[in-house]
Amino acid sequence: MRRQVSSKSDARFQFSMTFDDPASYDAYNSHPDHVRFVETRWVPEVAAFQEYDFVDVTD
């Protein structure tokens, strides 16, 4: 987790995760522990967030 220090952003914290491949992300995203966390903690406690989803680009 990282703490925001710029006065140009309303965000207070940031965290990032890296997955080896789409299947790893799908396994994480659908895992019962993750789904339960989102339903019981994230949705009721997080008023606003910005999500960015990136994939590697190879040319």
PDBQT receptor file of N, H, CA, C and O in Angstrom, charges set to zero:
ATOM      1  N   MET A   1       0.857  -1.164   0.000  1.00  0.00    +0.000 N 
ATOM      2  CA  MET A   1       0.000   0.000   0.000  1.00  0.00    +0.000 C 
ATOM      3  C   MET A   1       0.903   1.226   0.000  1.00  0.00    +0.000 C 
ATOM      4  O   MET A   1       1.992   1.222   0.575  1.00  0.00    +0.000 OA
ATOM      5  N   ARG A   2       0.436   2.246  -0.641  1.00  0.00    +0.000 N 
ATOM      6  H   ARG A   2      -0.448   2.249  -1.109  1.00  0.00    +0.000 HD
ATOM      7  CA  ARG A   2       1.167   3.509  -0.696  1.00  0.00    +0.000 C 
ATOM      8  C   ARG A   2       0.248   4.640  -0.248  1.00  0.00    +0.000 C 
ATOM      9  O   ARG A   2      -0.966   4.572  -0.435  1.00  0.00    +0.000 OA
ATOM     10  N   ARG A   3       0.828   5.670   0.337  1.00  0.00    +0.000 N 
ATOM     11  H   ARG A   3       1.815   5.725   0.488  1.00  0.00    +0.000 HD
ATOM     12  CA  ARG A   3       0.070   6.837   0.773  1.00  0.00    +0.000 C 
ATOM     13  C   ARG A   3       0.298   7.974  -0.218  1.00  0.00    +0.000 C 
ATOM     14  O   ARG A   3       1.432   8.238  -0.617  1.00  0.00    +0.000 OA
ATOM     15  N   GLN A   4      -0.773   8.640  -0.611  1.00  0.00    +0.000 N 
ATOM     16  H   GLN A   4      -1.694   8.426  -0.287  1.00  0.00    +0.000 HD
ATOM     17  CA  GLN A   4      -0.706   9.768  -1.556  1.00  0.00    +0.000 C 
ATOM     18  C   GLN A   4      -0.130  10.990  -0.855  1.00  0.00    +0.000 C 
ATOM     19  O   GLN A   4      -0.527  11.312   0.265  1.00  0.00    +0.000 OA
ATOM     20  N   VAL A   5       0.801  11.667  -1.511  1.00  0.00    +0.000 N 
ATOM     21  H   VAL A   5       1.122  11.406  -2.421  1.00  0.00    +0.000 HD
ATOM     22  CA  VAL A   5       1.391  12.878  -0.939  1.00  0.00    +0.000 C 
ATOM     23  C   VAL A   5       1.185  14.108  -1.821  1.00  0.00    +0.000 C 
ATOM     24  O   VAL A   5       1.527  15.218  -1.413  1.00  0.00    +0.000 OA
ATOM     25  N   SER A   6       0.638  13.933  -3.006  1.00  0.00    +0.000 N 
ATOM     26  H   SER A   6       0.361  13.031  -3.337  1.00  0.00    +0.000 HD
ATOM     27  CA  SER A   6       0.430  15.061  -3.907  1.00  0.00    +0.000 C 
ATOM     28  C   SER A   6      -0.846  15.817  -3.549  1.00  0.00    +0.000 C 
ATOM     29  O   SER A   6      -1.888  15.210  -3.298  1.00  0.00    +0.000 OA
ATOM     30  N   SER A   7      -0.758  17.124  -3.529  1.00  0.00    +0.000 N 
ATOM     31  H   SER A   7       0.087  17.617  -3.733  1.00  0.00    +0.000 HD
ATOM     32  CA  SER A   7      -1.949  17.942  -3.288  1.00  0.00    +0.000 C 
ATOM     33  C   SER A   7      -2.849  18.003  -4.518  1.00  0.00    +0.000 C 
ATOM     34  O   SER A   7      -3.945  18.557  -4.442  1.00  0.00    +0.000 OA
ATOM     35  N   LYS A   8      -2.420  17.451  -5.644  1.00  0.00    +0.000 N 
ATOM     36  H   LYS A   8      -1.530  17.000  -5.706  1.00  0.00    +0.000 HD
ATOM     37  CA  LYS A   8      -3.194  17.476  -6.882  1.00  0.00    +0.000 C 
ATOM     38  C   LYS A   8      -4.165  16.308  -7.003  1.00  0.00    +0.000 C 
ATOM     39  O   LYS A   8      -4.894  16.205  -7.989  1.00  0.00    +0.000 OA
ATOM     40  N   SER A   9      -4.178  15.426  -6.002  1.00  0.00    +0.000 N 
ATOM     41  H   SER A   9      -3.586  15.510  -5.201  1.00  0.00    +0.000 HD
ATOM     42  CA  SER A   9      -5.032  14.247  -6.071  1.00  0.00    +0.000 C 
ATOM     43  C   SER A   9      -5.876  14.127  -4.812  1.00  0.00    +0.000 C 
ATOM     44  O   SER A   9      -5.405  14.401  -3.708  1.00  0.00    +0.000 OA
ATOM     45  N   ASP A  10      -7.124  13.715  -4.986  1.00  0.00    +0.000 N 
ATOM     46  H   ASP A  10      -7.506  13.492  -5.883  1.00  0.00    +0.000 HD
ATOM     47  CA  ASP A  10      -8.001  13.465  -3.848  1.00  0.00    +0.000 C 
ATOM     48  C   ASP A  10      -7.755  12.087  -3.235  1.00  0.00    +0.000 C 
ATOM     49  O   ASP A  10      -8.219  11.814  -2.127  1.00  0.00    +0.000 OA
ATOM     50  N   ALA A  11      -7.043  11.228  -3.931  1.00  0.00    +0.000 N 
ATOM     51  H   ALA A  11      -6.666  11.450  -4.831  1.00  0.00    +0.000 HD
ATOM     52  CA  ALA A  11      -6.781   9.883  -3.426  1.00  0.00    +0.000 C 
ATOM     53  C   ALA A  11      -5.861   9.957  -2.211  1.00  0.00    +0.000 C 
ATOM     54  O   ALA A  11      -4.924  10.754  -2.169  1.00  0.00    +0.000 OA
ATOM     55  N   ARG A  12      -6.149   9.109  -1.224  1.00  0.00    +0.000 N 
ATOM     56  H   ARG A  12      -6.911   8.462  -1.257  1.00  0.00    +0.000 HD
ATOM     57  CA  ARG A  12      -5.314   9.070  -0.026  1.00  0.00    +0.000 C 
ATOM     58  C   ARG A  12      -4.352   7.892  -0.042  1.00  0.00    +0.000 C 
ATOM     59  O   ARG A  12      -3.231   7.999   0.456  1.00  0.00    +0.000 OA
ATOM     60  N   PHE A  13      -4.783   6.758  -0.615  1.00  0.00    +0.000 N 
ATOM     61  H   PHE A  13      -5.694   6.670  -1.019  1.00  0.00    +0.000 HD
ATOM     62  CA  PHE A  13      -3.967   5.551  -0.620  1.00  0.00    +0.000 C 
ATOM     63  C   PHE A  13      -4.028   4.891  -1.979  1.00  0.00    +0.000 C 
ATOM     64  O   PHE A  13      -4.936   5.148  -2.770  1.00  0.00    +0.000 OA
ATOM     65  N   GLN A  14      -3.045   4.029  -2.245  1.00  0.00    +0.000 N 
ATOM     66  H   GLN A  14      -2.308   3.820  -1.603  1.00  0.00    +0.000 HD
ATOM     67  CA  GLN A  14      -2.991   3.281  -3.498  1.00  0.00    +0.000 C 
ATOM     68  C   GLN A  14      -2.359   1.939  -3.211  1.00  0.00    +0.000 C 
ATOM     69  O   GLN A  14      -1.426   1.841  -2.414  1.00  0.00    +0.000 OA
ATOM     70  N   PHE A  15      -2.856   0.927  -3.846  1.00  0.00    +0.000 N 
ATOM     71  H   PHE A  15      -3.614   1.007  -4.493  1.00  0.00    +0.000 HD
ATOM     72  CA  PHE A  15      -2.170  -0.358  -3.813  1.00  0.00    +0.000 C 
ATOM     73  C   PHE A  15      -2.240  -0.965  -5.197  1.00  0.00    +0.000 C 
ATOM     74  O   PHE A  15      -3.130  -0.652  -5.988  1.00  0.00    +0.000 OA
ATOM     75  N   SER A  16      -1.289  -1.834  -5.475  1.00  0.00    +0.000 N 
ATOM     76  H   SER A  16      -0.566  -2.088  -4.832  1.00  0.00    +0.000 HD
ATOM     77  CA  SER A  16      -1.257  -2.460  -6.787  1.00  0.00    +0.000 C 
ATOM     78  C   SER A  16      -0.977  -3.945  -6.620  1.00  0.00    +0.000 C 
ATOM     79  O   SER A  16      -0.383  -4.383  -5.635  1.00  0.00    +0.000 OA
ATOM     80  N   MET A  17      -1.418  -4.695  -7.601  1.00  0.00    +0.000 N 
ATOM     81  H   MET A  17      -1.901  -4.339  -8.401  1.00  0.00    +0.000 HD
ATOM     82  CA  MET A  17      -1.203  -6.130  -7.629  1.00  0.00    +0.000 C 
ATOM     83  C   MET A  17      -0.776  -6.506  -9.035  1.00  0.00    +0.000 C 
ATOM     84  O   MET A  17      -1.198  -5.884 -10.009  1.00  0.00    +0.000 OA
ATOM     85  N   THR A  18       0.061  -7.524  -9.138  1.00  0.00    +0.000 N 
ATOM     86  H   THR A  18       0.405  -8.029  -8.346  1.00  0.00    +0.000 HD
ATOM     87  CA  THR A  18       0.539  -8.012 -10.417  1.00  0.00    +0.000 C 
ATOM     88  C   THR A  18       0.210  -9.492 -10.520  1.00  0.00    +0.000 C 
ATOM     89  O   THR A  18       0.416 -10.251  -9.573  1.00  0.00    +0.000 OA
ATOM     90  N   PHE A  19      -0.294  -9.892 -11.657  1.00  0.00    +0.000 N 
ATOM     91  H   PHE A  19      -0.461  -9.276 -12.426  1.00  0.00    +0.000 HD
ATOM     92  CA  PHE A  19      -0.641 -11.290 -11.898  1.00  0.00    +0.000 C 
ATOM     93  C   PHE A  19       0.184 -11.813 -13.072  1.00  0.00    +0.000 C 
ATOM     94  O   PHE A  19       0.488 -11.077 -14.011  1.00  0.00    +0.000 OA
ATOM     95  N   ASP A  20       0.538 -13.084 -13.003  1.00  0.00    +0.000 N 
ATOM     96  H   ASP A  20       0.291 -13.682 -12.241  1.00  0.00    +0.000 HD
ATOM     97  CA  ASP A  20       1.372 -13.673 -14.044  1.00  0.00    +0.000 C 
ATOM     98  C   ASP A  20       0.669 -13.782 -15.388  1.00  0.00    +0.000 C 
ATOM     99  O   ASP A  20       1.305 -13.707 -16.439  1.00  0.00    +0.000 OA
ATOM    100  N   ASP A  21      -0.652 -13.961 -15.348  1.00  0.00    +0.000 N 
ATOM    101  H   ASP A  21      -1.169 -14.023 -14.494  1.00  0.00    +0.000 HD
ATOM    102  CA  ASP A  21      -1.395 -14.150 -16.591  1.00  0.00    +0.000 C 
ATOM    103  C   ASP A  21      -2.883 -13.955 -16.305  1.00  0.00    +0.000 C 
ATOM    104  O   ASP A  21      -3.285 -13.890 -15.143  1.00  0.00    +0.000 OA
ATOM    105  N   PRO A  22      -3.695 -13.862 -17.344  1.00  0.00    +0.000 N 
ATOM    106  CA  PRO A  22      -5.129 -13.654 -17.143  1.00  0.00    +0.000 C 
ATOM    107  C   PRO A  22      -5.783 -14.738 -16.289  1.00  0.00    +0.000 C 
ATOM    108  O   PRO A  22      -6.703 -14.448 -15.525  1.00  0.00    +0.000 OA
ATOM    109  N   ALA A  23      -5.323 -15.972 -16.409  1.00  0.00    +0.000 N 
ATOM    110  H   ALA A  23      -4.575 -16.207 -17.030  1.00  0.00    +0.000 HD
ATOM    111  CA  ALA A  23      -5.910 -17.046 -15.610  1.00  0.00    +0.000 C 
ATOM    112  C   ALA A  23      -5.655 -16.835 -14.118  1.00  0.00    +0.000 C 
ATOM    113  O   ALA A  23      -6.518 -17.131 -13.291  1.00  0.00    +0.000 OA
ATOM    114  N   SER A  24      -4.486 -16.331 -13.778  1.00  0.00    +0.000 N 
ATOM    115  H   SER A  24      -3.785 -16.091 -14.449  1.00  0.00    +0.000 HD
ATOM    116  CA  SER A  24      -4.178 -16.040 -12.377  1.00  0.00    +0.000 C 
ATOM    117  C   SER A  24      -5.086 -14.938 -11.840  1.00  0.00    +0.000 C 
ATOM    118  O   SER A  24      -5.593 -15.033 -10.722  1.00  0.00    +0.000 OA
ATOM    119  N   TYR A  25      -5.288 -13.897 -12.637  1.00  0.00    +0.000 N 
ATOM    120  H   TYR A  25      -4.876 -13.820 -13.545  1.00  0.00    +0.000 HD
ATOM    121  CA  TYR A  25      -6.197 -12.830 -12.222  1.00  0.00    +0.000 C 
ATOM    122  C   TYR A  25      -7.619 -13.367 -12.055  1.00  0.00    +0.000 C 
ATOM    123  O   TYR A  25      -8.289 -13.064 -11.068  1.00  0.00    +0.000 OA
ATOM    124  N   ASP A  26      -8.073 -14.158 -13.011  1.00  0.00    +0.000 N 
ATOM    125  H   ASP A  26      -7.529 -14.405 -13.813  1.00  0.00    +0.000 HD
ATOM    126  CA  ASP A  26      -9.429 -14.714 -12.931  1.00  0.00    +0.000 C 
ATOM    127  C   ASP A  26      -9.599 -15.577 -11.688  1.00  0.00    +0.000 C 
ATOM    128  O   ASP A  26     -10.645 -15.529 -11.040  1.00  0.00    +0.000 OA
ATOM    129  N   ALA A  27      -8.584 -16.363 -11.351  1.00  0.00    +0.000 N 
ATOM    130  H   ALA A  27      -7.734 -16.401 -11.878  1.00  0.00    +0.000 HD
ATOM    131  CA  ALA A  27      -8.647 -17.207 -10.153  1.00  0.00    +0.000 C 
ATOM    132  C   ALA A  27      -8.741 -16.352  -8.898  1.00  0.00    +0.000 C 
ATOM    133  O   ALA A  27      -9.526 -16.651  -7.998  1.00  0.00    +0.000 OA
ATOM    134  N   TYR A  28      -7.947 -15.292  -8.832  1.00  0.00    +0.000 N 
ATOM    135  H   TYR A  28      -7.310 -15.049  -9.563  1.00  0.00    +0.000 HD
ATOM    136  CA  TYR A  28      -8.004 -14.361  -7.696  1.00  0.00    +0.000 C 
ATOM    137  C   TYR A  28      -9.368 -13.685  -7.622  1.00  0.00    +0.000 C 
ATOM    138  O   TYR A  28      -9.998 -13.659  -6.564  1.00  0.00    +0.000 OA
ATOM    139  N   ASN A  29      -9.816 -13.148  -8.731  1.00  0.00    +0.000 N 
ATOM    140  H   ASN A  29      -9.304 -13.169  -9.590  1.00  0.00    +0.000 HD
ATOM    141  CA  ASN A  29     -11.041 -12.344  -8.759  1.00  0.00    +0.000 C 
ATOM    142  C   ASN A  29     -12.282 -13.154  -8.395  1.00  0.00    +0.000 C 
ATOM    143  O   ASN A  29     -13.229 -12.612  -7.825  1.00  0.00    +0.000 OA
ATOM    144  N   SER A  30     -12.285 -14.422  -8.712  1.00  0.00    +0.000 N 
ATOM    145  H   SER A  30     -11.516 -14.862  -9.175  1.00  0.00    +0.000 HD
ATOM    146  CA  SER A  30     -13.455 -15.252  -8.424  1.00  0.00    +0.000 C 
ATOM    147  C   SER A  30     -13.304 -16.085  -7.152  1.00  0.00    +0.000 C 
ATOM    148  O   SER A  30     -14.216 -16.822  -6.776  1.00  0.00    +0.000 OA
ATOM    149  N   HIS A  31     -12.162 -15.968  -6.496  1.00  0.00    +0.000 N 
ATOM    150  H   HIS A  31     -11.421 -15.369  -6.801  1.00  0.00    +0.000 HD
ATOM    151  CA  HIS A  31     -11.928 -16.751  -5.275  1.00  0.00    +0.000 C 
ATOM    152  C   HIS A  31     -12.949 -16.365  -4.201  1.00  0.00    +0.000 C 
ATOM    153  O   HIS A  31     -13.218 -15.179  -4.013  1.00  0.00    +0.000 OA
ATOM    154  N   PRO A  32     -13.519 -17.338  -3.498  1.00  0.00    +0.000 N 
ATOM    155  CA  PRO A  32     -14.538 -17.043  -2.483  1.00  0.00    +0.000 C 
ATOM    156  C   PRO A  32     -14.085 -16.051  -1.407  1.00  0.00    +0.000 C 
ATOM    157  O   PRO A  32     -14.891 -15.247  -0.941  1.00  0.00    +0.000 OA
ATOM    158  N   ASP A  33     -12.813 -16.093  -1.007  1.00  0.00    +0.000 N 
ATOM    159  H   ASP A  33     -12.158 -16.746  -1.386  1.00  0.00    +0.000 HD
ATOM    160  CA  ASP A  33     -12.333 -15.129  -0.004  1.00  0.00    +0.000 C 
ATOM    161  C   ASP A  33     -12.355 -13.706  -0.553  1.00  0.00    +0.000 C 
ATOM    162  O   ASP A  33     -12.722 -12.767   0.154  1.00  0.00    +0.000 OA
ATOM    163  N   HIS A  34     -11.964 -13.551  -1.807  1.00  0.00    +0.000 N 
ATOM    164  H   HIS A  34     -11.666 -14.314  -2.381  1.00  0.00    +0.000 HD
ATOM    165  CA  HIS A  34     -11.982 -12.218  -2.421  1.00  0.00    +0.000 C 
ATOM    166  C   HIS A  34     -13.423 -11.720  -2.585  1.00  0.00    +0.000 C 
ATOM    167  O   HIS A  34     -13.738 -10.579  -2.248  1.00  0.00    +0.000 OA
ATOM    168  N   VAL A  35     -14.276 -12.579  -3.101  1.00  0.00    +0.000 N 
ATOM    169  H   VAL A  35     -14.021 -13.506  -3.376  1.00  0.00    +0.000 HD
ATOM    170  CA  VAL A  35     -15.683 -12.209  -3.299  1.00  0.00    +0.000 C 
ATOM    171  C   VAL A  35     -16.308 -11.808  -1.960  1.00  0.00    +0.000 C 
ATOM    172  O   VAL A  35     -17.035 -10.818  -1.887  1.00  0.00    +0.000 OA
ATOM    173  N   ARG A  36     -16.031 -12.565  -0.914  1.00  0.00    +0.000 N 
ATOM    174  H   ARG A  36     -15.440 -13.370  -0.974  1.00  0.00    +0.000 HD
ATOM    175  CA  ARG A  36     -16.562 -12.258   0.412  1.00  0.00    +0.000 C 
ATOM    176  C   ARG A  36     -16.033 -10.910   0.923  1.00  0.00    +0.000 C 
ATOM    177  O   ARG A  36     -16.795 -10.120   1.479  1.00  0.00    +0.000 OA
ATOM    178  N   PHE A  37     -14.740 -10.645   0.737  1.00  0.00    +0.000 N 
ATOM    179  H   PHE A  37     -14.120 -11.287   0.285  1.00  0.00    +0.000 HD
ATOM    180  CA  PHE A  37     -14.155  -9.370   1.149  1.00  0.00    +0.000 C 
ATOM    181  C   PHE A  37     -14.839  -8.202   0.437  1.00  0.00    +0.000 C 
ATOM    182  O   PHE A  37     -15.209  -7.211   1.067  1.00  0.00    +0.000 OA
ATOM    183  N   VAL A  38     -14.998  -8.328  -0.866  1.00  0.00    +0.000 N 
ATOM    184  H   VAL A  38     -14.697  -9.132  -1.378  1.00  0.00    +0.000 HD
ATOM    185  CA  VAL A  38     -15.646  -7.259  -1.628  1.00  0.00    +0.000 C 
ATOM    186  C   VAL A  38     -17.064  -7.011  -1.115  1.00  0.00    +0.000 C 
ATOM    187  O   VAL A  38     -17.475  -5.865  -0.929  1.00  0.00    +0.000 OA
ATOM    188  N   GLU A  39     -17.795  -8.082  -0.893  1.00  0.00    +0.000 N 
ATOM    189  H   GLU A  39     -17.461  -9.012  -1.044  1.00  0.00    +0.000 HD
ATOM    190  CA  GLU A  39     -19.188  -7.944  -0.457  1.00  0.00    +0.000 C 
ATOM    191  C   GLU A  39     -19.323  -7.425   0.969  1.00  0.00    +0.000 C 
ATOM    192  O   GLU A  39     -20.214  -6.622   1.247  1.00  0.00    +0.000 OA
ATOM    193  N   THR A  40     -18.453  -7.869   1.881  1.00  0.00    +0.000 N 
ATOM    194  H   THR A  40     -17.729  -8.521   1.655  1.00  0.00    +0.000 HD
ATOM    195  CA  THR A  40     -18.638  -7.540   3.293  1.00  0.00    +0.000 C 
ATOM    196  C   THR A  40     -17.821  -6.354   3.780  1.00  0.00    +0.000 C 
ATOM    197  O   THR A  40     -18.164  -5.751   4.797  1.00  0.00    +0.000 OA
ATOM    198  N   ARG A  41     -16.750  -6.005   3.079  1.00  0.00    +0.000 N 
ATOM    199  H   ARG A  41     -16.472  -6.494   2.253  1.00  0.00    +0.000 HD
ATOM    200  CA  ARG A  41     -15.902  -4.906   3.526  1.00  0.00    +0.000 C 
ATOM    201  C   ARG A  41     -15.820  -3.779   2.499  1.00  0.00    +0.000 C 
ATOM    202  O   ARG A  41     -16.076  -2.618   2.817  1.00  0.00    +0.000 OA
ATOM    203  N   TRP A  42     -15.458  -4.137   1.255  1.00  0.00    +0.000 N 
ATOM    204  H   TRP A  42     -15.250  -5.081   0.997  1.00  0.00    +0.000 HD
ATOM    205  CA  TRP A  42     -15.195  -3.107   0.250  1.00  0.00    +0.000 C 
ATOM    206  C   TRP A  42     -16.467  -2.310  -0.066  1.00  0.00    +0.000 C 
ATOM    207  O   TRP A  42     -16.468  -1.083   0.037  1.00  0.00    +0.000 OA
ATOM    208  N   VAL A  43     -17.520  -2.983  -0.438  1.00  0.00    +0.000 N 
ATOM    209  H   VAL A  43     -17.518  -3.980  -0.522  1.00  0.00    +0.000 HD
ATOM    210  CA  VAL A  43     -18.741  -2.283  -0.840  1.00  0.00    +0.000 C 
ATOM    211  C   VAL A  43     -19.290  -1.405   0.290  1.00  0.00    +0.000 C 
ATOM    212  O   VAL A  43     -19.607  -0.242   0.040  1.00  0.00    +0.000 OA
ATOM    213  N   PRO A  44     -19.413  -1.911   1.513  1.00  0.00    +0.000 N 
ATOM    214  CA  PRO A  44     -19.968  -1.052   2.555  1.00  0.00    +0.000 C 
ATOM    215  C   PRO A  44     -19.017   0.035   3.071  1.00  0.00    +0.000 C 
ATOM    216  O   PRO A  44     -19.482   1.053   3.584  1.00  0.00    +0.000 OA
ATOM    217  N   GLU A  45     -17.702  -0.154   2.950  1.00  0.00    +0.000 N 
ATOM    218  H   GLU A  45     -17.324  -0.981   2.533  1.00  0.00    +0.000 HD
ATOM    219  CA  GLU A  45     -16.758   0.763   3.589  1.00  0.00    +0.000 C 
ATOM    220  C   GLU A  45     -16.056   1.740   2.652  1.00  0.00    +0.000 C 
ATOM    221  O   GLU A  45     -15.545   2.761   3.111  1.00  0.00    +0.000 OA
ATOM    222  N   VAL A  46     -16.017   1.458   1.365  1.00  0.00    +0.000 N 
ATOM    223  H   VAL A  46     -16.432   0.628   0.991  1.00  0.00    +0.000 HD
ATOM    224  CA  VAL A  46     -15.272   2.318   0.437  1.00  0.00    +0.000 C 
ATOM    225  C   VAL A  46     -16.256   3.195  -0.318  1.00  0.00    +0.000 C 
ATOM    226  O   VAL A  46     -17.059   2.710  -1.115  1.00  0.00    +0.000 OA
ATOM    227  N   ALA A  47     -16.181   4.493  -0.054  1.00  0.00    +0.000 N 
ATOM    228  H   ALA A  47     -15.529   4.888   0.593  1.00  0.00    +0.000 HD
ATOM    229  CA  ALA A  47     -17.129   5.430  -0.662  1.00  0.00    +0.000 C 
ATOM    230  C   ALA A  47     -16.784   5.735  -2.116  1.00  0.00    +0.000 C 
ATOM    231  O   ALA A  47     -17.679   5.881  -2.949  1.00  0.00    +0.000 OA
ATOM    232  N   ALA A  48     -15.496   5.831  -2.425  1.00  0.00    +0.000 N 
ATOM    233  H   ALA A  48     -14.769   5.712  -1.749  1.00  0.00    +0.000 HD
ATOM    234  CA  ALA A  48     -15.083   6.171  -3.792  1.00  0.00    +0.000 C 
ATOM    235  C   ALA A  48     -13.716   5.546  -4.050  1.00  0.00    +0.000 C 
ATOM    236  O   ALA A  48     -12.883   5.445  -3.149  1.00  0.00    +0.000 OA
ATOM    237  N   PHE A  49     -13.502   5.135  -5.283  1.00  0.00    +0.000 N 
ATOM    238  H   PHE A  49     -14.178   5.217  -6.015  1.00  0.00    +0.000 HD
ATOM    239  CA  PHE A  49     -12.201   4.603  -5.663  1.00  0.00    +0.000 C 
ATOM    240  C   PHE A  49     -12.018   4.749  -7.158  1.00  0.00    +0.000 C 
ATOM    241  O   PHE A  49     -12.980   4.913  -7.909  1.00  0.00    +0.000 OA
ATOM    242  N   GLN A  50     -10.767   4.687  -7.575  1.00  0.00    +0.000 N 
ATOM    243  H   GLN A  50      -9.986   4.554  -6.965  1.00  0.00    +0.000 HD
ATOM    244  CA  GLN A  50     -10.424   4.723  -8.993  1.00  0.00    +0.000 C 
ATOM    245  C   GLN A  50      -9.679   3.440  -9.297  1.00  0.00    +0.000 C 
ATOM    246  O   GLN A  50      -8.698   3.118  -8.627  1.00  0.00    +0.000 OA
ATOM    247  N   GLU A  51     -10.124   2.719 -10.279  1.00  0.00    +0.000 N 
ATOM    248  H   GLU A  51     -10.921   2.981 -10.823  1.00  0.00    +0.000 HD
ATOM    249  CA  GLU A  51      -9.493   1.454 -10.623  1.00  0.00    +0.000 C 
ATOM    250  C   GLU A  51      -8.867   1.556 -12.003  1.00  0.00    +0.000 C 
ATOM    251  O   GLU A  51      -9.481   2.060 -12.943  1.00  0.00    +0.000 OA
ATOM    252  N   TYR A  52      -7.641   1.073 -12.112  1.00  0.00    +0.000 N 
ATOM    253  H   TYR A  52      -7.142   0.663 -11.348  1.00  0.00    +0.000 HD
ATOM    254  CA  TYR A  52      -6.933   0.993 -13.390  1.00  0.00    +0.000 C 
ATOM    255  C   TYR A  52      -6.532  -0.453 -13.607  1.00  0.00    +0.000 C 
ATOM    256  O   TYR A  52      -5.937  -1.072 -12.725  1.00  0.00    +0.000 OA
ATOM    257  N   ASP A  53      -6.844  -0.987 -14.747  1.00  0.00    +0.000 N 
ATOM    258  H   ASP A  53      -7.327  -0.484 -15.464  1.00  0.00    +0.000 HD
ATOM    259  CA  ASP A  53      -6.468  -2.357 -15.098  1.00  0.00    +0.000 C 
ATOM    260  C   ASP A  53      -5.572  -2.284 -16.336  1.00  0.00    +0.000 C 
ATOM    261  O   ASP A  53      -6.002  -1.843 -17.402  1.00  0.00    +0.000 OA
ATOM    262  N   PHE A  54      -4.340  -2.718 -16.181  1.00  0.00    +0.000 N 
ATOM    263  H   PHE A  54      -3.991  -3.077 -15.315  1.00  0.00    +0.000 HD
ATOM    264  CA  PHE A  54      -3.374  -2.675 -17.267  1.00  0.00    +0.000 C 
ATOM    265  C   PHE A  54      -2.972  -4.081 -17.683  1.00  0.00    +0.000 C 
ATOM    266  O   PHE A  54      -2.961  -4.997 -16.861  1.00  0.00    +0.000 OA
ATOM    267  N   VAL A  55      -2.649  -4.248 -18.934  1.00  0.00    +0.000 N 
ATOM    268  H   VAL A  55      -2.658  -3.504 -19.602  1.00  0.00    +0.000 HD
ATOM    269  CA  VAL A  55      -2.034  -5.465 -19.434  1.00  0.00    +0.000 C 
ATOM    270  C   VAL A  55      -0.749  -5.081 -20.150  1.00  0.00    +0.000 C 
ATOM    271  O   VAL A  55      -0.640  -3.980 -20.689  1.00  0.00    +0.000 OA
ATOM    272  N   ASP A  56       0.219  -5.979 -20.157  1.00  0.00    +0.000 N 
ATOM    273  H   ASP A  56       0.130  -6.874 -19.719  1.00  0.00    +0.000 HD
ATOM    274  CA  ASP A  56       1.460  -5.726 -20.858  1.00  0.00    +0.000 C 
ATOM    275  C   ASP A  56       1.219  -5.655 -22.361  1.00  0.00    +0.000 C 
ATOM    276  O   ASP A  56       0.435  -6.426 -22.913  1.00  0.00    +0.000 OA
ATOM    277  N   VAL A  57       1.892  -4.735 -23.004  1.00  0.00    +0.000 N 
ATOM    278  H   VAL A  57       2.529  -4.108 -22.556  1.00  0.00    +0.000 HD
ATOM    279  CA  VAL A  57       1.807  -4.580 -24.446  1.00  0.00    +0.000 C 
ATOM    280  C   VAL A  57       3.157  -4.942 -25.043  1.00  0.00    +0.000 C 
ATOM    281  O   VAL A  57       4.196  -4.419 -24.641  1.00  0.00    +0.000 OA
ATOM    282  N   THR A  58       3.119  -5.832 -25.996  1.00  0.00    +0.000 N 
ATOM    283  H   THR A  58       2.275  -6.257 -26.323  1.00  0.00    +0.000 HD
ATOM    284  CA  THR A  58       4.365  -6.188 -26.678  1.00  0.00    +0.000 C 
ATOM    285  C   THR A  58       4.211  -5.856 -28.154  1.00  0.00    +0.000 C 
ATOM    286  O   THR A  58       3.164  -6.096 -28.755  1.00  0.00    +0.000 OA
ATOM    287  N   ASP A  59       5.241  -5.318 -28.710  1.00  0.00    +0.000 N 
ATOM    288  H   ASP A  59       6.092  -5.123 -28.223  1.00  0.00    +0.000 HD
ATOM    289  CA  ASP A  59       5.218  -4.959 -30.129  1.00  0.00    +0.000 C 
ATOM    290  C   ASP A  59       6.082  -5.885 -30.928  1.00  0.00    +0.000 C 
ATOM    291  O   ASP A  59       6.186  -5.735 -32.145  1.00  0.00    +0.000 OA
TER     292      ASP A  59
